[in-house]
Amino acid sequence: MTGGAGGIGAAVVRRLAGAGLRVAVADLDEASCERLARELGPGEGFGVALDVTSPRSVSLGVAAAERALGPIDVLVNCAGWDELRPFVESDEPFRARVLEVNLAGPIRVTHAVLGGMIERRFGRVVQIASDAGRVGSSLEAVYSAAKGGLIAFAKTIAREAARSGVTSNAVCPGPTRTPMLEAMARADERGKKIVEGLSRAIPLGRLGTPEDVAAAVGYLASDEADFVTGQTLSVSGGLTMA
Ligand SMILES: NC(=O)c1ccc[n+]([C@@H]2O[C@H](COP(=O)([O-])OP(=O)(O)OC[C@H]3O[C@@H](n4cnc5c(N)ncnc54)[C@H](O)[C@@H]3O)[C@@H](O)[C@H]2O)c1
């Protein structure tokens, strides 16, 4: 579980642990990962520092998680990062960072884990993408491109791994109350207005919660979803439809 220390990530960790899975909590901040892993109980969780932008960190982190808890049957890629910025004002380092964290990173982690799943003929891969990747999102051009790429990646892995007992799906949160969204709303007047506007536009009348997203991930990781692969599930209160 990458990004396990974050708003949505921590809710997914608790959800999967509640369903009886032992969960490796991987994120940049080792102390937060270890705290959350301890909360799950002895032997139920494992905290590991992992930077999805570093090939070495990913291979060391995946190996450590497998040594601690055994082979990875469920992978949830939740690490993500963005800042609201008009595309024309963005620079090369910013664009490279957004693509690394949100697209190359999840691809790298999937590559580190998928081979084992295919060998064991079982696996569940869930990418936390975004509705930005389906319908676009003002001031998030490169992030939207990365998340759109992640959705296409999830579909292709679904095709390649289907005969090996591995499913691959993408969950697309709409605006969800987490530190990432709160940071955007706090950053400046423009960010605040965007977040307020989104909240008003949501048909179900509220922002999403991390638990709303975690419930969708829990379903896709469960036996109930054995026959569901290559799908893109929006959890957005109806902000996006179809
Ligand atoms: N909050 C929303 O409204 C929203 C909407 C759509 C999609 N999402 C997606 O949901 C996911 C979780 O977002 P969140 O809102 O919980 O944000 P968050 O900032 O609370 O959590 C993101 C987590 O990713 C971790 N992370 C960032 N860069 C990393 C790296 N290089 N390696 C490992 N971990 C890294 C952070 O440390 C953090 O714990 C992200 O992929 C985000 O793009 C969020």
The ligand as an SDF file (V2000), in Angstrom:
LIG
                    3D

 44 48  0  0  0  0  0  0  0  0999 V2000
   -7.9390   14.3020   -2.0550 N   0  0  0  0  0  0  0  0  0  0  0  0
   -8.5320   14.3640   -3.2310 C   0  0  0  0  0  0  0  0  0  0  0  0
   -9.4460   15.1580   -3.4470 O   0  0  0  0  0  0  0  0  0  0  0  0
   -8.1110   13.4220   -4.3310 C   0  0  0  0  0  0  0  0  0  0  0  0
   -8.8760   13.4360   -5.5040 C   0  0  0  0  0  0  0  0  0  0  0  0
   -8.5170   12.5790   -6.5360 C   0  0  0  0  0  0  0  0  0  0  0  0
   -7.4330   11.7300   -6.3980 C   0  0  0  0  0  0  0  0  0  0  0  0
   -6.7000   11.7430   -5.2480 N   0  0  0  0  0  0  0  0  0  0  0  0
   -5.5680   10.8150   -5.1760 C   0  0  0  0  0  0  0  0  0  0  0  0
   -5.6870   10.0200   -4.0170 O   0  0  0  0  0  0  0  0  0  0  0  0
   -4.3720    9.6450   -3.5670 C   0  0  0  0  0  0  0  0  0  0  0  0
   -4.2260    9.9840   -2.1050 C   0  0  0  0  0  0  0  0  0  0  0  0
   -4.3230   11.3940   -1.9620 O   0  0  0  0  0  0  0  0  0  0  0  0
   -4.6800   12.1210   -0.5930 P   0  0  0  0  0  0  0  0  0  0  0  0
   -5.6870   13.1390   -0.9090 O   0  0  0  0  0  0  0  0  0  0  0  0
   -4.9120   11.1220    0.4730 O   0  0  0  0  0  0  0  0  0  0  0  0
   -3.3240   12.9290   -0.3820 O   0  0  0  0  0  0  0  0  0  0  0  0
   -2.3140   12.9700    0.8310 P   0  0  0  0  0  0  0  0  0  0  0  0
   -1.3410   14.0610    0.4860 O   0  0  0  0  0  0  0  0  0  0  0  0
   -3.0240   13.0060    2.1270 O   0  0  0  0  0  0  0  0  0  0  0  0
   -1.6010   11.5470    0.6750 O   0  0  0  0  0  0  0  0  0  0  0  0
   -0.6940   11.2540   -0.3370 C   0  0  0  0  0  0  0  0  0  0  0  0
    0.3770   10.4010    0.2810 C   0  0  0  0  0  0  0  0  0  0  0  0
    1.3200   10.0720   -0.7400 O   0  0  0  0  0  0  0  0  0  0  0  0
    2.5990   10.1590   -0.1610 C   0  0  0  0  0  0  0  0  0  0  0  0
    3.5930   10.3990   -1.1870 N   0  0  0  0  0  0  0  0  0  0  0  0
    3.7940   11.5240   -1.9310 C   0  0  0  0  0  0  0  0  0  0  0  0
    4.8590   11.3670   -2.7110 N   0  0  0  0  0  0  0  0  0  0  0  0
    5.3520   10.1180   -2.4750 C   0  0  0  0  0  0  0  0  0  0  0  0
    6.4620    9.3900   -2.9610 C   0  0  0  0  0  0  0  0  0  0  0  0
    7.2990    9.9220   -3.8450 N   0  0  0  0  0  0  0  0  0  0  0  0
    6.6430    8.1250   -2.5090 N   0  0  0  0  0  0  0  0  0  0  0  0
    5.8230    7.5830   -1.5850 C   0  0  0  0  0  0  0  0  0  0  0  0
    4.7740    8.2400   -1.0580 N   0  0  0  0  0  0  0  0  0  0  0  0
    4.5490    9.5070   -1.5020 C   0  0  0  0  0  0  0  0  0  0  0  0
    2.5200   11.3310    0.8030 C   0  0  0  0  0  0  0  0  0  0  0  0
    3.5690   11.2780    1.7560 O   0  0  0  0  0  0  0  0  0  0  0  0
    1.1510   11.1450    1.4020 C   0  0  0  0  0  0  0  0  0  0  0  0
    1.1810   10.3600    2.5800 O   0  0  0  0  0  0  0  0  0  0  0  0
   -3.3790   10.3730   -4.4660 C   0  0  0  0  0  0  0  0  0  0  0  0
   -2.9280    9.4980   -5.4800 O   0  0  0  0  0  0  0  0  0  0  0  0
   -4.2100   11.4860   -5.0640 C   0  0  0  0  0  0  0  0  0  0  0  0
   -3.7030   11.8980   -6.3040 O   0  0  0  0  0  0  0  0  0  0  0  0
   -7.0130   12.5670   -4.2130 C   0  0  0  0  0  0  0  0  0  0  0  0
  1  2  1  0
  2  3  2  0
  2  4  1  0
  4  5  1  0
  4 44  2  0
  5  6  2  0
  6  7  1  0
  7  8  2  0
  8  9  1  0
  8 44  1  0
  9 10  1  0
  9 42  1  0
 10 11  1  0
 11 12  1  0
 11 40  1  0
 12 13  1  0
 13 14  1  0
 14 15  2  0
 14 16  1  0
 14 17  1  0
 17 18  1  0
 18 19  2  0
 18 20  1  0
 18 21  1  0
 21 22  1  0
 22 23  1  0
 23 24  1  0
 23 38  1  0
 24 25  1  0
 25 26  1  0
 25 36  1  0
 26 27  1  0
 26 35  1  0
 27 28  2  0
 28 29  1  0
 29 30  1  0
 29 35  2  0
 30 31  1  0
 30 32  2  0
 32 33  1  0
 33 34  2  0
 34 35  1  0
 36 37  1  0
 36 38  1  0
 38 39  1  0
 40 41  1  0
 40 42  1  0
 42 43  1  0
M  CHG  2   8   1  16  -1
M  END
$$$$
